[in-house]
Amino acid sequence: MDGQELTALWRFCTENFQLRDTCHGPTHWEQVQTFGLAIARENGASREFIRLFAVLHDSCRENESIDPDHGLRAANRAKELRGKLFDLDDSMFEKLVICCRDHAKGQTSTDLEIGTCWDADRLDLPRVCITPDERYLSTEVAKRMRL
């Protein structure tokens, strides 16, 4: 994915984001990307995958509080945009779908990309006055970063 494709994806997701002045919006997506790329520098996770997750994972939220289907909607958006605004091979794309769909379910993952992305999202919990709990972090890198 080149910079132009990433810019187009961010533009699309930002323009179609339903909430304004939100703690789940583009500022959060950028922070998730920053945390994810920092983790990836140490563990070798795919930077492209992290960038895709960062922009997609909360882009379909309909409210700021309880929105249990926002991950599923994000996974469906990824399916709609694949081949139009980005592309991934089948195995990485399937992981992206799972990663978006399940990111808010409080799970951890031994998969390098999924664990990195979920950790990147959780490392940004202080924005809503929650300290990330080590039990819900998948990577050793994130566990060190939360301190």
C-alpha positions as CSV (number, residue, x, y, z in Angstrom):
1,M,0.0,0.0,0.0
2,D,1.5,3.3,-1.0
3,G,1.1,6.6,0.6
4,Q,-1.5,7.7,-1.9
5,E,-3.7,4.7,-1.2
6,L,-3.4,5.2,2.5
7,T,-4.3,8.9,2.2
8,A,-7.4,8.0,0.1
9,L,-8.5,5.4,2.7
10,W,-8.0,7.9,5.6
11,R,-10.0,10.5,3.6
12,F,-12.8,8.1,2.9
13,C,-13.1,6.9,6.5
14,T,-12.9,10.4,7.9
15,E,-15.5,11.8,5.5
16,N,-17.8,8.9,6.3
17,F,-17.3,8.9,10.1
18,Q,-20.7,9.6,11.8
19,L,-19.4,11.1,15.0
20,R,-17.8,14.5,15.5
21,D,-15.6,15.7,18.4
22,T,-15.2,12.1,19.6
23,C,-12.6,10.1,21.5
24,H,-13.0,7.3,18.9
25,G,-12.3,9.4,15.8
26,P,-9.3,10.2,13.6
27,T,-7.1,11.5,16.5
28,H,-7.5,8.1,18.2
29,W,-6.9,6.3,14.9
30,E,-3.6,8.2,14.5
31,Q,-2.6,7.3,18.0
32,V,-3.3,3.6,17.4
33,Q,-1.2,3.8,14.3
34,T,1.7,5.4,16.3
35,F,1.5,2.8,19.0
36,G,1.2,0.0,16.5
37,L,4.2,1.1,14.5
38,A,6.3,1.5,17.7
39,I,5.5,-2.1,18.7
40,A,6.2,-3.3,15.1
41,R,9.7,-1.7,15.2
42,E,10.5,-4.3,17.9
43,N,8.4,-7.3,16.9
44,G,8.3,-7.1,13.1
45,A,4.6,-7.0,12.6
46,S,3.4,-5.8,9.2
47,R,3.3,-2.0,9.1
48,E,0.7,-2.1,6.3
49,F,-1.6,-4.2,8.4
50,I,-1.3,-1.9,11.4
51,R,-2.1,1.2,9.2
52,L,-5.2,-0.5,7.8
53,F,-6.4,-1.6,11.3
54,A,-5.7,1.9,12.8
55,V,-8.0,3.7,10.3
56,L,-10.7,1.0,10.0
57,H,-11.2,-0.4,13.5
58,D,-13.4,2.4,15.0
59,S,-14.4,4.1,11.7
60,C,-18.0,2.7,11.8
61,R,-18.9,3.6,15.4
62,E,-22.4,4.9,15.7
63,N,-22.0,6.3,19.3
64,E,-19.4,6.9,22.0
65,S,-20.7,4.5,24.5
66,I,-21.9,0.9,24.1
67,D,-21.7,0.0,20.4
68,P,-21.2,-3.8,20.3
69,D,-21.4,-4.1,16.5
70,H,-18.9,-1.4,15.6
71,G,-16.1,-4.0,15.1
72,L,-18.3,-6.1,12.8
73,R,-19.3,-3.0,10.8
74,A,-15.5,-2.1,10.5
75,A,-14.8,-5.7,9.2
76,N,-17.6,-5.3,6.7
77,R,-16.2,-1.9,5.6
78,A,-12.9,-3.6,5.0
79,K,-14.6,-6.1,2.8
80,E,-16.3,-3.3,0.8
81,L,-13.1,-1.3,0.4
82,R,-10.7,-4.2,-0.5
83,G,-9.6,-3.9,-4.1
84,K,-10.9,-0.3,-4.2
85,L,-8.8,1.6,-1.7
86,F,-6.4,-1.1,-0.5
87,D,-5.4,-4.7,-1.1
88,L,-4.0,-7.5,1.0
89,D,-3.4,-11.1,0.2
90,D,-6.1,-13.5,1.3
91,S,-4.5,-14.7,4.5
92,M,-3.6,-11.2,5.7
93,F,-7.1,-9.9,4.7
94,E,-8.8,-12.7,6.7
95,K,-6.7,-11.6,9.8
96,L,-7.7,-8.0,9.2
97,V,-11.3,-8.9,9.2
98,I,-10.9,-10.9,12.5
99,C,-8.8,-8.1,14.0
100,C,-11.4,-5.4,13.3
101,R,-14.4,-7.6,14.2
102,D,-13.1,-8.7,17.5
103,H,-10.9,-5.8,18.7
104,A,-13.3,-4.7,21.4
105,K,-14.1,-8.1,22.9
106,G,-11.3,-8.0,25.6
107,Q,-9.3,-10.9,24.1
108,T,-5.6,-11.3,23.5
109,S,-4.0,-13.0,20.6
110,T,-0.8,-14.9,19.8
111,D,-1.0,-13.8,16.2
112,L,1.7,-11.1,15.6
113,E,-0.4,-8.6,13.7
114,I,-3.6,-9.1,15.6
115,G,-1.9,-8.9,19.0
116,T,0.0,-5.8,17.9
117,C,-3.1,-4.0,16.7
118,W,-5.2,-4.9,19.7
119,D,-2.4,-3.7,22.0
120,A,-2.0,-0.5,20.1
121,D,-5.7,0.2,20.6
122,R,-5.5,-0.6,24.3
123,L,-2.4,1.5,24.9
124,D,-4.6,4.5,24.0
125,L,-7.1,3.8,26.7
126,P,-5.7,6.6,28.9
127,R,-7.6,9.0,26.6
128,V,-10.7,7.8,28.4
129,C,-9.1,7.6,31.8
130,I,-8.5,3.9,31.8
131,T,-5.0,2.4,32.5
132,P,-4.3,-0.5,30.2
133,D,-4.3,-3.8,32.1
134,E,-1.4,-6.1,31.4
135,R,-3.7,-9.1,31.3
136,Y,-5.3,-7.7,28.2
137,L,-2.1,-7.0,26.3
138,S,-0.8,-9.6,23.8
139,T,2.8,-8.5,23.3
140,E,5.7,-8.1,25.6
141,V,6.5,-4.8,23.9
142,A,3.1,-3.3,24.8
143,K,3.4,-4.5,28.4
144,R,6.7,-2.6,28.7
145,M,5.2,0.5,26.9
146,R,2.3,0.8,29.3
147,L,4.6,1.4,32.3
